Amino acid sequence: LYLVVHPSQRRKGLGSQLLDLVLGRAREFNSKTLLVYSSEHNKISRSFLEQRGFTVVGTSGGMIAPANLEVPPFEFPAGFTLKRFSELNDLYILAVALMDCYHGMWGHNHSEKASADNPNVARFLSYYGAYNILLLFDGENDVTGICSVKSEGGKDENGNPIDILDAPGVIQKFRADGLQRPLVLAG
């Protein structure tokens, strides 16, 4: 859920009405949870949601770096191999990566079972492109990490295009091993 009221229309109960409508719709679908994206720096928004029973479950953020940033050398531990999805072209492997590497992380869609037919897999591939999806494999050739890049995937505050390096994901077994850093540097 992303809910916004124009500044000139705030303090008129419109946000509460919109939220009530969304909550009613969620109940129609028997939803178990509702995830709201809200800036942790917006105290009014946070207070509005907390007064209605929402609690903070995680945060995300963006960082920006100049295009000429010098990338330090990186390496993965022995036995780990990085491959571009374009080398594999196996939608099932991508489905497993999206499911397992982001498992338990808020803001990521999860399925009970990985499926190459999942429309989210096709959308992800279409958005990033096969060459720009990096997959990390362990010594047993199991997918253990993912990181994606998108050339000109966004715009800065002046409307200039910026490249996006998106969410390194690592399976829970290796999350404490620091694999996210070399994934980001590879991206």
C-alpha positions as CSV (number, residue, x, y, z in Angstrom):
1,L,0.0,0.0,0.0
2,Y,1.1,3.5,-0.8
3,L,-1.2,6.2,0.4
4,V,-0.8,9.9,-0.3
5,V,-3.0,13.0,0.2
6,H,-2.2,16.2,-1.5
7,P,-0.7,18.7,1.0
8,S,-3.6,21.2,0.4
9,Q,-6.1,18.5,1.3
10,R,-4.4,17.1,4.5
11,R,-6.0,17.3,7.9
12,K,-9.5,16.7,6.4
13,G,-9.8,13.0,7.2
14,L,-9.1,11.9,3.6
15,G,-6.1,9.7,4.6
16,S,-8.3,7.9,7.2
17,Q,-11.0,7.4,4.6
18,L,-8.6,6.0,2.0
19,L,-7.0,3.7,4.5
20,D,-10.4,2.5,5.7
21,L,-11.3,1.7,2.1
22,V,-8.1,-0.2,1.5
23,L,-8.5,-2.2,4.8
24,G,-12.0,-3.1,3.7
25,R,-10.8,-4.3,0.4
26,A,-8.0,-6.3,2.1
27,R,-10.7,-8.0,4.3
28,E,-12.7,-8.9,1.2
29,F,-9.6,-10.9,0.0
30,N,-9.0,-12.4,3.5
31,S,-5.6,-10.8,3.6
32,K,-3.5,-11.8,6.6
33,T,-1.2,-8.8,6.5
34,L,-0.9,-5.4,4.8
35,L,2.5,-3.9,4.0
36,V,2.7,-0.1,3.8
37,Y,5.7,1.7,2.4
38,S,6.3,4.8,4.5
39,S,9.4,6.9,4.9
40,E,10.9,6.4,8.3
41,H,11.8,10.1,8.3
42,N,8.2,11.2,7.9
43,K,7.1,11.5,11.5
44,I,3.5,12.5,10.7
45,S,3.0,9.5,8.4
46,R,4.5,7.2,10.9
47,S,2.3,8.5,13.7
48,F,-0.8,8.3,11.4
49,L,0.0,4.6,10.7
50,E,1.0,3.7,14.3
51,Q,-2.3,5.2,15.6
52,R,-4.1,2.7,13.4
53,G,-2.2,-0.4,14.6
54,F,0.7,-0.5,12.1
55,T,4.2,-1.3,13.4
56,V,7.6,-0.9,11.8
57,V,8.9,-4.2,10.4
58,G,11.8,-3.1,8.4
59,T,13.3,-0.3,6.5
60,S,14.8,0.2,3.1
61,G,16.7,3.1,1.6
62,G,18.5,4.3,-1.4
63,M,22.0,5.6,-1.7
64,I,23.6,7.5,-4.5
65,A,27.2,7.4,-5.8
66,P,28.9,9.3,-8.6
67,A,29.2,7.4,-11.9
68,N,33.0,7.6,-11.8
69,L,33.2,5.9,-8.4
70,E,36.2,3.7,-8.2
71,V,35.0,0.2,-7.4
72,P,37.5,-1.7,-5.1
73,P,38.5,-5.2,-6.0
74,F,36.3,-7.9,-4.6
75,E,36.2,-11.7,-4.5
76,F,33.9,-14.4,-3.2
77,P,35.0,-17.1,-0.8
78,A,36.5,-20.2,-2.4
79,G,33.9,-22.4,-4.1
80,F,31.5,-19.5,-4.9
81,T,30.9,-18.6,-8.5
82,L,29.1,-15.6,-10.0
83,K,27.2,-16.0,-13.3
84,R,25.0,-13.7,-15.3
85,F,21.5,-15.0,-15.9
86,S,22.1,-14.7,-19.6
87,E,24.7,-17.6,-19.3
88,L,22.0,-19.9,-17.8
89,N,18.6,-18.7,-19.3
90,D,16.8,-21.1,-16.9
91,L,13.6,-19.5,-15.5
92,Y,13.4,-22.1,-12.7
93,I,16.8,-21.0,-11.4
94,L,15.7,-17.4,-11.4
95,A,12.5,-18.3,-9.6
96,V,14.5,-20.2,-6.9
97,A,16.9,-17.2,-6.6
98,L,14.0,-14.7,-6.2
99,M,12.2,-16.9,-3.7
100,D,15.2,-18.2,-1.6
101,C,17.5,-15.2,-1.6
102,Y,14.8,-12.7,-0.5
103,H,13.0,-15.2,1.8
104,G,11.9,-13.4,5.0
105,M,12.7,-10.0,3.7
106,W,9.8,-7.5,3.7
107,G,8.8,-6.0,0.5
108,H,9.6,-9.0,-1.6
109,N,6.9,-11.3,-3.0
110,H,7.2,-14.9,-1.8
111,S,5.8,-18.1,-3.2
112,E,5.4,-21.4,-1.4
113,K,7.1,-23.1,-4.3
114,A,9.5,-21.8,-7.0
115,S,7.9,-21.9,-10.4
116,A,9.3,-20.8,-13.8
117,D,5.6,-20.0,-14.7
118,N,5.3,-17.4,-11.9
119,P,4.5,-14.1,-13.7
120,N,6.7,-12.2,-11.2
121,V,9.7,-14.1,-12.6
122,A,9.0,-13.0,-16.2
123,R,8.4,-9.4,-15.0
124,F,11.7,-9.4,-13.1
125,L,13.5,-10.7,-16.2
126,S,11.8,-8.3,-18.5
127,Y,12.6,-5.3,-16.3
128,Y,16.3,-6.0,-15.6
129,G,17.3,-8.1,-18.7
130,A,19.1,-11.4,-18.6
131,Y,22.6,-9.8,-18.8
132,N,22.0,-7.6,-15.8
133,I,20.9,-10.2,-13.3
134,L,23.8,-11.6,-11.3
135,L,23.5,-15.0,-9.6
136,L,25.9,-16.4,-7.0
137,F,26.3,-20.2,-6.6
138,D,28.0,-22.1,-3.9
139,G,30.3,-25.1,-4.3
140,E,27.4,-27.4,-4.8
141,N,26.1,-25.2,-7.6
142,D,23.1,-24.1,-5.6
143,V,22.0,-20.5,-6.1
144,T,22.9,-18.5,-3.0
145,G,22.7,-14.9,-4.0
146,I,21.2,-12.4,-6.5
147,C,21.9,-8.8,-7.4
148,S,20.5,-6.8,-10.4
149,V,21.3,-3.6,-12.2
150,K,19.2,-1.4,-14.4
151,S,20.8,1.2,-16.7
152,E,18.9,4.5,-16.5
153,G,16.4,2.8,-14.2
154,G,15.5,6.0,-12.4
155,K,15.9,9.8,-12.4
156,D,17.6,12.0,-9.8
157,E,16.1,15.2,-8.3
158,N,16.9,17.1,-11.5
159,G,15.4,14.6,-13.8
160,N,18.7,13.2,-15.0
161,P,18.8,9.4,-15.6
162,I,20.5,7.3,-12.9
163,D,21.5,3.6,-13.0
164,I,20.0,1.4,-10.3
165,L,21.8,-1.4,-8.4
166,D,19.0,-3.3,-6.7
167,A,18.7,-5.3,-3.5
168,P,21.4,-7.9,-3.1
169,G,19.7,-11.0,-1.8
170,V,21.5,-13.9,-0.1
171,I,19.9,-17.1,1.2
172,Q,19.5,-17.2,5.0
173,K,22.3,-19.8,5.5
174,F,24.9,-17.3,4.2
175,R,23.4,-13.9,5.2
176,A,25.9,-13.4,8.0
177,D,28.9,-14.2,5.8
178,G,29.2,-10.9,4.1
179,L,28.3,-12.0,0.6
180,Q,26.2,-8.9,0.0
181,R,29.2,-6.6,-0.3
182,P,30.9,-8.5,-3.2
183,L,27.5,-8.9,-4.9
184,V,27.0,-5.1,-4.8
185,L,30.5,-4.5,-6.0
186,A,30.0,-7.0,-8.9
187,G,26.9,-5.1,-9.8
